């Protein structure tokens, strides 16, 4: 058995896994930033708090559907991490 080749395969697998985890972490971090921005909009443009300006029905729908997608994406990524 060539231990050098085994070592290289293990290093390659570890590097690939670390790379994927870094990418997934970056995605989750950016999704968190989007959610923070939506939270700011919710606080400043909805009837959840006393605000002078309120989002239109269309704007509210866009934000709601975006959040639905973000939740789906986060769940999908979490499932992929568990599978790997």
N, C-alpha and C positions, 0 to 999 in steps of 0.2 A: 504494500500500500504506500502510495506516495503522499507523505504527510504534508509536503509543501503544497500540493494541489488541493488537499482537503482544507488546509489552513486558508488558502486563497478563496476557495468556495465559501467558507464560513465568513471570512471578512467581507466578501462581496454581498452575501445575504444580509449581514448586519448593516452594511452601508446602505443597501437598498431600503431596508426597513427604516433606518434612521432618517433617510431622505424623505420617505413617504410620511413618516410621523411629523417631520418638520413642516412639510407642505400642508398636512391636515391641520396642524396646530396654527399655521398662518391663516388658513381658511377660517377656522373657528374664531380666531382672534378678530379677523376682519368682519365676520358676521356679528360678533359682539359689538363692534364699533357701530355697525348699522343699527343694531337694536338700541344702542345708547342714543343715536341721533333720532330715532323714531320716538323714544321716550321723551326727548326734549320737545319734539313737536306735540306729543300728547299733552305735555305739561303746559305748553304755551299757546296751543291753537285748538283746544277742544273744550267741551263743557265739563271735562273732568275737574277743571279748576276754573276760577273766575278769570275769564279772558275777554278782551275786547274783540279780537278777531277769532273766528272759528273756521275750521276747515270746511270746505264744501263736501257734499255727499260723494262726489267723484274722487276728491283727494283722500277722503276717509277710506273709500273702497280700495284705492291703490295701496295705502299703508296697511290695511287689514290683510289684503291678499299677499302683500310682500312678507308680512310677518308669518302668515301661514306657510309660505314657501320656505322661509328661513328655518322655521321649526322642522319642516320636513327634511331640509338639507342637513341640519344638525343631527337629527335622528339617523339619517342615512349614513353620515360619516361615522357616528358612534357605532353603528352596527358593523360597518366595514372594519373598524379598529378591533372590535371583538372577534370578528371572523378571522382576521389575520393573526 
